[in-house]
Amino acid sequence: MSDAFVPTHEQLAKRWRDLREMLIQQLDMFETGALTLRSNDVNVSEAAIADLKRSILDFDALISGGS
């Protein structure tokens, strides 16, 4: 018998809502230019914005599926 914690769907959805809010705040900062992401002196913020948007939508779909 395992003592590993297995969260319920409701707990996962709550955690996702909290994380989603933080990601959207970060996304807003990228879009306004208040936050930039650089790699090898290249501004990669545009790619970070696209990745954040895609990740948010992907996980929204996963959570709403209830699985």
Backbone bond lengths (Angstrom), bond angles and torsions (degrees), N, CA, C in turn:
res aa  C-N    CA-C-N  psi(-1)  N-CA   C-N-CA  omega(-1)  CA-C   N-CA-C  phi
1 M - - - 1.452 - - 1.530 108.51 -
2 S 1.320 115.93 132.41 1.457 121.55 -177.13 1.522 110.39 -98.18
3 D 1.327 115.00 142.02 1.452 120.30 176.37 1.528 111.23 -96.73
4 A 1.324 117.40 12.33 1.461 121.69 -178.12 1.530 110.03 -64.48
5 F 1.313 115.25 137.02 1.462 122.06 178.56 1.520 109.40 -75.36
6 V 1.311 117.04 126.71 1.458 122.32 175.80 1.520 107.13 -119.33
7 P 1.340 116.18 108.07 1.471 118.86 -176.65 1.529 111.48 -69.59
8 T 1.311 115.16 150.92 1.459 120.88 175.63 1.530 109.00 -77.48
9 H 1.310 116.03 167.14 1.466 120.24 177.09 1.532 110.22 -59.21
10 E 1.320 116.74 -40.30 1.466 120.66 179.90 1.528 111.10 -63.28
11 Q 1.332 116.85 -40.32 1.468 120.29 178.20 1.527 110.89 -66.13
12 L 1.329 116.25 -41.65 1.461 119.58 177.34 1.528 111.06 -63.59
13 A 1.325 116.32 -42.18 1.466 119.93 179.69 1.526 110.81 -63.17
14 K 1.321 117.77 -40.19 1.474 121.80 178.56 1.526 110.01 -64.35
15 R 1.324 116.20 -45.65 1.467 119.58 178.89 1.520 110.35 -61.85
16 W 1.345 116.29 -40.85 1.461 119.60 179.31 1.523 110.59 -64.06
17 R 1.329 118.38 -43.16 1.474 120.06 178.68 1.523 110.67 -57.84
18 D 1.335 117.02 -42.22 1.463 121.06 179.04 1.529 110.89 -64.82
19 L 1.322 116.51 -46.75 1.459 120.85 179.63 1.524 110.58 -65.61
20 R 1.317 116.81 -40.68 1.460 122.08 179.88 1.531 110.41 -59.34
21 E 1.317 116.23 -43.54 1.462 120.40 178.71 1.529 110.59 -59.81
22 M 1.321 116.83 -43.18 1.466 119.90 178.50 1.530 111.28 -65.45
23 L 1.331 117.11 -41.16 1.458 120.74 179.39 1.527 111.42 -64.32
24 I 1.326 116.86 -40.09 1.462 120.32 179.10 1.524 110.36 -66.36
25 Q 1.327 117.98 -37.98 1.460 120.52 175.44 1.524 110.62 -61.67
26 Q 1.325 116.34 -43.00 1.460 120.83 178.44 1.531 110.28 -65.43
27 L 1.313 117.04 -41.48 1.450 121.76 177.73 1.527 110.81 -60.23
28 D 1.322 117.13 -44.15 1.468 121.29 176.84 1.526 110.82 -58.16
29 M 1.322 116.51 -40.56 1.466 120.35 179.84 1.525 111.23 -65.88
30 F 1.333 117.70 -39.28 1.463 120.82 175.65 1.521 110.25 -62.78
31 E 1.333 116.21 -46.47 1.465 120.77 -175.34 1.521 112.63 -66.81
32 T 1.331 118.14 -30.92 1.468 120.67 179.04 1.520 111.99 -87.34
33 G 1.322 117.01 -10.18 1.455 120.45 -178.99 1.519 113.35 88.26
34 A 1.331 117.77 2.12 1.461 121.27 179.03 1.529 110.62 -70.47
35 L 1.321 116.52 -20.79 1.455 122.31 179.62 1.520 107.88 -133.33
36 T 1.313 116.33 130.72 1.463 120.31 175.75 1.517 108.55 -127.16
37 L 1.307 114.51 152.06 1.457 121.05 178.85 1.522 107.14 -120.15
38 R 1.325 115.49 124.20 1.459 120.34 -177.09 1.525 109.42 -120.58
39 S 1.328 114.07 143.84 1.456 121.52 175.32 1.522 106.95 -138.02
40 N 1.326 115.71 121.33 1.470 120.51 -177.37 1.524 111.06 52.92
41 D 1.325 116.33 45.56 1.461 124.24 179.48 1.528 114.28 63.39
42 V 1.315 117.70 17.02 1.460 121.72 176.87 1.528 107.84 -111.24
43 N 1.331 115.68 131.30 1.454 120.85 177.32 1.526 108.41 -73.08
44 V 1.322 116.92 112.54 1.461 121.63 -179.46 1.531 111.28 -108.30
45 S 1.326 116.17 23.15 1.460 121.07 -178.25 1.522 112.32 -60.81
46 E 1.340 117.40 -38.09 1.465 120.11 -179.35 1.531 110.77 -60.58
47 A 1.321 116.31 -41.73 1.464 119.95 177.46 1.532 110.54 -68.00
48 A 1.319 116.90 -37.42 1.465 120.44 178.85 1.525 110.44 -64.97
49 I 1.333 117.29 -39.13 1.467 121.57 178.07 1.526 109.50 -61.87
50 A 1.318 116.76 -48.77 1.465 120.73 -179.27 1.533 110.72 -61.64
51 D 1.334 116.83 -41.23 1.462 120.98 -179.96 1.525 111.32 -65.50
52 L 1.335 117.25 -43.23 1.462 120.33 178.96 1.525 110.96 -63.06
53 K 1.321 117.03 -45.15 1.467 119.96 179.72 1.524 110.76 -60.53
54 R 1.336 116.88 -45.62 1.461 121.26 -179.63 1.533 110.54 -63.53
55 S 1.313 116.86 -43.39 1.463 120.74 -178.96 1.520 111.82 -64.34
56 I 1.319 116.40 -40.72 1.471 120.56 178.88 1.530 109.74 -62.66
57 L 1.325 116.79 -47.39 1.468 120.74 -179.43 1.528 111.46 -64.39
58 D 1.332 117.05 -42.42 1.467 120.69 178.78 1.517 111.46 -60.25
59 F 1.317 116.62 -45.03 1.463 118.48 -176.58 1.527 110.96 -75.69
60 D 1.329 117.23 -31.80 1.466 119.76 173.15 1.531 109.92 -56.04
61 A 1.330 115.41 -45.82 1.459 120.42 -179.64 1.527 111.14 -64.09
62 L 1.318 117.29 -40.49 1.461 121.74 179.09 1.524 110.94 -63.26
63 I 1.318 116.98 -47.45 1.465 121.35 -178.98 1.515 111.35 -65.72
64 S 1.337 117.61 -41.64 1.453 119.72 -177.51 1.535 111.94 -69.42
65 G 1.348 115.84 -19.80 1.461 119.32 178.03 1.525 113.15 -73.27
66 G 1.343 116.32 -18.57 1.455 120.19 176.70 1.512 115.04 78.69
67 S 1.327 117.03 5.77 1.467 118.87 -179.07 1.502 111.16 -93.70
